[in-house]
């Protein structure tokens, strides 16, 4: 089982957003965001959490849950 759950992760991401509308509306959106971040880590991006024992996907999930990585809405600029 994945910890945190999809719903918990979606709540954290939407609560940390400065947007008045939810940034993440579905499981698909949260999976795509974590997969993209995991690919960045695999490609050499520095992880923002100190957890050398975990795989890239687990690190990406932890970063999102801790609020260290932010998902931007389509109308927000980087």
C-alpha positions in Angstrom: 0.0 0.0 0.0 1.2 3.5 -0.9 1.8 5.8 2.0 0.6 8.5 2.0 -2.6 7.6 0.1 -3.6 9.3 -3.1 -6.3 11.3 -1.4 -4.0 12.5 1.4 -1.4 13.5 -1.2 -4.0 15.4 -3.2 -5.3 17.2 -0.2 -1.7 18.3 0.8 -0.9 19.5 -2.7 -4.2 21.4 -3.1 -3.8 23.0 0.4 -0.3 24.2 -0.4 -1.4 25.8 -3.6 -1.9 29.5 -3.7 -4.6 29.0 -6.4 -8.2 29.3 -5.4 -9.1 26.2 -7.5 -7.7 22.8 -6.9 -4.4 22.1 -8.8 -4.9 18.3 -8.7 -8.4 17.0 -9.4 -7.7 13.3 -10.0 -5.4 10.4 -9.2 -4.1 10.6 -12.8 -2.9 14.1 -12.2 -1.0 13.2 -9.0 0.5 10.1 -10.6 1.7 12.2 -13.6 3.2 14.8 -11.3 5.1 12.3 -9.1 6.3 10.3 -12.2 7.6 13.5 -13.8 9.5 14.4 -10.6 10.8 10.8 -10.3 12.2 11.1 -13.9 13.9 14.3 -13.0 15.6 12.6 -10.0 16.6 9.7 -12.1 18.1 12.0 -14.7 20.3 13.7 -12.1 18.2 16.3 -10.3 19.1 16.7 -6.7 16.5 15.2 -4.3 15.0 17.7 -1.9 14.7 15.1 0.9 17.5 13.2 2.5 16.5 9.6 2.1 19.2 7.6 0.2 17.5 4.2 0.8 14.3 5.0 -1.2 13.8 4.8 -4.9 13.1 7.9 -7.0 9.3 7.5 -7.0 9.2 7.3 -3.2 11.4 10.3 -2.9 9.2 12.2 -5.3 6.1 11.3 -3.3 7.8 12.4 0.0 8.8 15.7 -1.6 5.3 16.5 -2.7 3.8 15.5 0.7 6.4 17.7 2.5 5.6 20.6 0.3 9.1 20.8 -1.1 7.9 20.4 -4.7 5.0 22.4 -6.0 2.6 21.5 -8.8 1.8 24.4 -11.0 -1.7 24.9 -12.5 -1.9 25.3 -16.3 -2.3 29.0 -15.9 0.7 29.6 -13.6 4.1 30.4 -14.9 7.2 28.6 -13.7 
